[in-house]
Amino acid sequence: MRYLPLTPDDRTEMLATIGAGSVDALFRDVPAQVLNPAFEGLPPHASEMAVERHMKALARKNLSAGDVPFFLGAGAYRHHVPASVDHLIQRGEFLTAYTPYQPEIAQGTLQVLFEFQTQVARLFGTDIANASMYDGSTACWEAIAMAGRITRRDGVVIGPIHPHYLSTARTMAKFTKDEIRELSPALIADAGDDAVIGMIDDKTSCVVVQYPDILGRIPDLAKIADAAHAKGALLVTVVTEPVALGLLESPGALGADIVVGEGQSLGVGLNFGGPYLGLFGAREKYTRQMPGRLCGETVDADGKRGFVLTLSTREQHIRREKATSNICTNSGLCALAFSIHMTLLGGEGLDRLARINHARAVYAAEKLAAIQGVELVNQRGFFNEFTLKLVGHDAREVAHRLAQRQILSGVALGRLYPDATDLAEGLVVCVTETCTDEGIATLVAALAEELA
Amino acid sequence: MNAPNKSGWKPEMGEGGTTLTQTSSGDAGLALEEPLIFELNGTGKCGVDFDAEPGDVSPALAKFARKAPVDLPGLTEPETVRHYTRLSRQNYAIDLGPFPLGSCTMKHNPRLNEAMARLPGFADIHPLQPMDTVQGAFEVIEQLAEWLCKLTGMEAVAMSPKAGAHGELCGILAIRAALEARGDAREVILVPESAHGTNPATAAFAGYRVENIPATKDGRVDLAALTARLGPDVAGVMITNPNTCGLFEREMKAISDALHAAGGLVYCDGANFNAIVGKVRPGDLGVDAMHINLHKTFSTPHGGGGPGSGPVVLSALLAPFAPIPFVRRDEKGRLRMVEERGVKDNLPQTFGRMTAFHGQMGMFTRALTYILSHGVDGLRQVAEDAVLNANYVLRSLEGDMDAPFGKAGPCMHEALFSDDDLPEGFSTLDIAKGLIDEGFHPMTVYFPLVVHGAMLIEPTETESKQGLDRFIAAMKSLAQRAKAEDESLKSAPHFAPRRRLDETRAARKPVLTYKGEGVPPGTPSLSEIGGS
C-alpha cells in the first residue's frame, strides 16, 4: 500500500467533510448484489522486494539477445542505444508528463515533438511528419486509409511487405471495404517491381512497397512511383529499419507520397515487440488528411516562440465520427527516445552507423553463403538484412536447434508464413553493429554443422 | 540567438540602469530558454563513438545509395544531455504535482515498474525469438491476462491493442465479427453524447454509422431513449462506466439486457476502470467487451502522450473472435504464441491481426509489477481512495463553484463543475490557466460536452489529503477572483515558461518542421522593442 498516501485518520476526516458514513456509501449507485465481489485465487499486496524477486525470476526464463550471438530482424532491430538516451527519457518531467494539451507548461514535450517531426521528415525526404503513431504496422494501415481519403479509390496494391503489416492491413480492409491485392514474396533475387507495377490500375488508391522489403531486397522506388503516379495512385513506402536510410536514398526523394516506418531501431530497443514507434511522413499538400497529432510553431502573448498541438480539427476529440483517425494516445516517449538517439548521431553519425551495419552484414553474408547448402537470395544488394535459402532444410527447425545451442540465428520465414511451403527454406538474417566477429564466426560454424 | 544585449542596457545608464526587462540569453536565473537542435552548432559533430570504421558501400547497393548524409545536426553527449534536460524543465509532470484531469487519469508512476521493465530478460528480447527462449515473457502475459479477466469477471482478454482507442477498435471489430458470423450484418452503433471522441471515431472507422443517445438531466444515459432506438439495425452501444460526468451508470445491467434482447452487444469504454477496480466486475453488468487503459488504471507512465496499452476483455460470446496473436498453453504445459491464422492454428473465427507482434510488452511488465505490489486488497483500496478523493473535492468546492450533478449524489472518480457561477466575460479557460499560475496542471476543460463550460477534476488515489487541501484552496481563490472580476485572470498564466500561445496562428499557417526561419526563443515582439 506504499503508493496510497491517505491515512485512516485522513479517510475518517474526509468522510466527515463529505457527510458519508462509510466509503461504500459513496458507491451507493452500484447495485448491492454486484458490489465487493470475492476474488478467488488473487494474492494480497506484496513488498517491493517480493515483487522484484517474482519479476526477476520471470525475466531469467528468457534468453536475452545481449547474452548470445544474435541475428534477428524482420521488423524489430537490435542496435546499441547510448546510455544517455534512457537516462534522459527517465527524467520525471518527460516520463510522467501528460499529452501536451496545455502548451504553456508543456513546451519541453512540444519542442521535442517539433524537432522529432523535422528529423523524421528529413530522414524520409517528406515535407512534413506527424508526432508519431503506435508502431510501423498501424502507421501502414493508417497510410492506406489516408490514401483512400485523398484518391477516393479503394484498390490497394501491396508488394512483399512484412506479413504482420499485411495482415494488419487486411484486417482493416475487411471493414473499410478496401480491395487488397498483394504480391507474395519468393526466394528469388528479384523484388518483384514489375509484378507490382503490373497490378496497378485506374482503381488503385495506393501502392504499398517496403524499402528494403521483408527479404532485405531493395525495390526500385522511383520506377514504381512513376508507374503509380501515371495511374493516379499514391506511393506509400514502408521502412521497418530506419537506419537503412542513413545509406539509401530517401523514399520522398524517389517519389513516395506517404512514407511510414517503424522507429524502434533508434533509441527504443527490442522490448519483445512493444512499445514501438510509428513514423509517418507525407507531402505537405496532404497535411489535413494526416492521422495523429501534429505539433506546430507559433508565438505566445509576449511574442516569444512556442509550440502547440495544431490542426486538431482533423482529430477525434473535435471531429468525432468524421475524424481522420481514432488515434488519441501516440508514442510520445518513444518519439523522444528516437529523437535523442538521432540527435546524438546527427546526419554524419547515422551515415557511419549505416555503413558499419552494411559492411558487417556483407561480411557475414559472404561467410554464410560459403557454407555448403546455403544460397544467398539477395544477389542484387541488401542493407543489413538478407535471406538465406537453406536448401533442403526447414529453416524453422534449424533456427530452433541453433537456439538450443544458444545462438539466435535469424527469423525463419516459416514462422511468418506457416502455410507457404515454398518459403520454408528461408532464413532472414540481420547483422547490425552489435554483432561481433566472434558471434558471426560462431553462427557460421554452427550453421555449417547443422546443415552437414 | 546571437542577438547581444537584448536587455537594452547601455553604459550611460550607470548605476541607475534598472530598465532590465530581458536578459541577453533569454534565460532568467533558472528559467531556461533552449534553442532548437537545428539552431545549436551541430555541423560535423557526433555524440556516439563506434567500434568499427565505416566500410564501403557494396557495388550491388551503390545505385541505391544516397549522395550525401541526411541533413541533420549532431550533438556531443554533454550538449545532448543539456538540451534535453533544459527542455524537460519546461514541462509539468506527475512527479511535480497532481494532474487533476478528469477521464485522463494521471497517477503516481512507481519506479519499481520502470526498473522491472528494463530487465534485459524483458527489454532485450526479440518478438520472433524461438518460443522456448521467451517462456518468461509469455508468463508475464499469461499472469496479467489472468488478473485482468478475474478483476473484470470476463472470459478472455485480447492483449495486443496498443492504446485505449486501439482497444476500442478491437472490441468493436470483435462485435462486428461475432454479428457477421451469425449472418447478422448490422449498421449502427449507438454512442451517448457524453462519450469520448474516440468512441464515435472508432465506430466510424470500423464501418459503422454512429447515432447519438442523449443524457438525462442527472448526467446518465437516457435508458428510455436508448431502448426506443433499439432495433435489428443496431449492432451495439458504446458506453463509458463510470461515465464522463463522473457518475456510475446505475442502469447498466438494464441497458445490457435491453441490447442483448434486441440482438445487439455492449461495448464498455473502460477508461475509468480505476474507480471500480476490485469493487465491481463489469462482466456482472452484462458487458461484452471493455478496454482497459493500463496507463490509467495500472499506472504505466503517459510519457507526454504515450505509449499506452489497451488490452480488451471479452465475454464468452466474443472470445472466439479475439485478434491474433495470443498466448496459450499446449498439452505439454509449454506456453506458445498463436500468431497466424494458418492451417495448423485453425482459427476460423478470429477477426485477424491488428498490429505487428504481441502488443505493448513493456507496459505489461509495468502493469503486472503494479498489480502484484497492490494485490487484490490494495486494488480495492485504490478504487475506494480514488472515489473518496473525488468526493472530497466535490463537496469542498460545491459552495464556490456550480456542480451540475452535485445534488445527484456521490460522484465516482471525478468531480464535475460548470462555469455557471462565473461572471460574464470569465470562462472555464481562465480558471484553467489560473491554475497554472498556482502551480497546478489544469483540470480537463470543456468536456464532457453535455455540460456548459465543463471542468472535470480527477484527483486519483495517489494524492494526499494535504495535497488536495492545497488544490482546493487554489480553486477557491480562483473562483473568488473570477467573481470579483479580476481582469488579470483573463491573461493567465503569468508565471509559466510561456504565456498564452497563439493557436489560431499555428493552425492558419502551419509550421510543422524547422525551415531555418523560426523566431529564436526569448525574442521580444516588435512592440516590446519599441518598433512599429
Interface residues (C-beta under 8 A of the other chain):
Chain A: M1 R2 Y3 L4 P5 L6 T7 D10 R11 E13 M14 L15 T17 I18 G19 A20 V23 A25 L26 F27 R28 D29 V30 P31 V34 L35 N36 P37 F39 E40 G41 L42 P43 P44 H45 A46 E48 A50 V51 E52 H54 M55 K56 A57 L58 A59 R60 K61 N62 L63 S64 A65 G66 D67 F70 L72 A74 G75 A76 R78 P82 S84 D86 H87 L88 I89 Q90 R91 G92 E93 F94 L95 T96 A97 Y98 T99 P100 Q102 P103 E104 I105 A106 Q107 G108 T109 Q111 V112 L113 F114 E115 Q117 T118 Q119 A121 R122 L123 D127 I128 A129 A131 S132 Y134 D135 G136 S137 T138 A145 H162 H164 Y165 S167 T168 R170 T171 M172 K174 F175 T176 K177 I218 L245 G246 L247 L248 E249 S250 A253 E262 G269 L270 N271 F272 G273 G274 P275 Y276 T287 R293 L294 C295 G296 E297 T298 V299 D300 A301 D302 G303 K304 R305 G306 F307 V308 T310 L311 S312 T313 E315 Q316 H317 I318 R319 R320 E321 K322 A323 S325 N326 I327 C328 T329 N330 S331 G332 L333 C334 L336 I340 M342 T343 L344 L345 G346 G347 E348 G349 L350 D351 R352 L353 A354 R355 I356 H358 A359 R360 V362 Q379 R380 G381 F382 F383 A399 H400 A403 Q404 L408 V411 R415 L416 Y417 P418 D419 E433
Chain B: E34 L36 I37 F38 G42 G44 K45 C46 G47 V48 F50 D51 A52 E53 P54 G55 D56 V57 S58 A60 L61 F64 A65 R66 K67 P69 V70 D71 L72 P73 G74 L75 E77 T80 V81 H83 Y84 T85 L87 S88 R89 Q90 N91 Y92 A93 I94 D95 L96 F99 L101 C104 M106 H108 N109 P110 L112 E114 A115 M116 R118 L119 P120 G121 F122 A123 D124 I125 H126 P127 L128 Q129 P130 D132 T133 V134 Q135 G136 A137 E139 V140 W147 K150 L151 G153 K162 A163 G164 A165 H166 E168 L169 L173 R176 H196 G197 T198 P200 A201 T202 A203 A204 F205 A206 G207 V210 L247 F248 R250 K253 I276 G278 K279 V280 R281 D284 L285 H295 S299 P301 H302 G303 G304 G305 G306 P307 G308 S309 P323 E340 R341 G342 V343 K344 D345 F351 G352 R353 M354 T355 A356 F357 H358 G359 Q360 M361 G362 M363 T365 L368 T369 L372 S373 H374 G375 V376 D377 G378 R380 Q381 V382 E384 D385 V387 L388 N389 N391 Y392 L394 R395 S396 G409 P410 M412 A432 K433 I436 H441 P442 F447 E461 T462 E463 S464 K465 G467 S491 P493 A496 P497 R498 R499 R500 L501 D502 E503 R505 A506 A507 P510 V511 L512 T513 Y514 G518 V519 P520 P521 G522 T523 P524 S525 L526 S527 E528
